[in-house]
Amino acid sequence: MSCMICLDLDGTLEDSRRDMISVVHRLREALGLPRRTDDAILPWVNKGMEQLYRACFDDYLQADEGAPGRSPPSIRGRLSRECGL
């Protein structure tokens, strides 16, 4: 008989906030963005990935805003493409 146990580590069983903050720091560094404090990132962790992207990478995402004739790519797609995720 086989048995499988699945864990959803979204903060219910494990406090993963520090891990998420670390990921934001690494992505900002990979994108050549200035470092932000942990306290600036923490309020956006566990609020959903879209909110995290918009709040923690706002300076990066604004680079394409207002370009005539261009629709901004999805946040997740752009970060994935440019960071090799």
C-alpha positions in Angstrom: 0.0 0.0 0.0 1.3 3.5 -0.9 0.8 6.5 1.2 1.3 10.2 0.3 1.3 13.2 2.6 1.1 16.7 1.0 1.8 19.8 3.0 0.8 23.3 1.9 3.4 25.6 3.4 1.6 28.8 3.0 2.1 30.0 6.5 -0.4 27.8 8.3 2.0 25.0 9.3 5.2 27.0 8.9 6.1 30.6 9.1 7.5 31.2 5.6 7.6 35.0 5.7 11.4 35.2 6.0 11.8 32.8 3.1 9.6 35.0 0.9 11.5 38.1 2.0 14.7 36.4 1.0 13.3 35.6 -2.4 12.3 39.2 -3.0 15.8 40.3 -2.1 17.4 37.8 -4.5 15.0 38.8 -7.4 15.6 42.5 -6.8 19.3 41.8 -6.9 19.0 39.7 -10.1 17.1 42.6 -11.7 19.7 45.2 -10.7 17.3 46.9 -8.3 18.3 48.6 -5.0 17.8 46.5 -1.9 14.7 47.2 0.3 14.4 46.7 4.0 12.7 43.6 5.3 10.2 45.9 7.0 9.3 47.3 3.6 8.6 43.9 2.1 7.0 42.1 5.1 3.5 43.8 4.9 3.1 42.3 1.3 4.0 38.8 2.2 1.0 36.4 2.3 -1.2 38.9 0.6 -1.1 37.0 -2.7 1.6 37.0 -5.3 0.1 39.7 -7.5 0.1 42.1 -4.6 3.7 41.1 -3.7 4.8 41.7 -7.3 3.2 45.0 -7.5 4.4 46.3 -4.2 7.9 44.9 -4.1 8.8 45.4 -7.8 6.9 48.6 -8.5 10.0 50.4 -9.6 10.8 47.6 -12.1 7.3 47.3 -13.4 7.0 51.1 -14.0 9.8 50.9 -16.6 7.3 49.9 -19.4 4.4 51.9 -18.3 3.3 54.6 -20.7 5.2 53.2 -23.7 3.0 54.0 -26.6 1.5 51.0 -28.4 2.7 48.6 -25.9 0.6 46.6 -23.5 2.5 45.7 -20.3 3.3 42.0 -20.1 2.0 40.1 -17.1 4.0 40.7 -14.0 4.6 37.0 -13.4 5.6 36.4 -17.1 8.0 39.3 -17.1 9.7 38.4 -13.9 9.9 34.7 -15.0 11.3 35.6 -18.4 13.9 38.0 -17.2 15.0 36.1 -14.1 15.0 32.7 -15.8 12.4 31.3 -13.5 
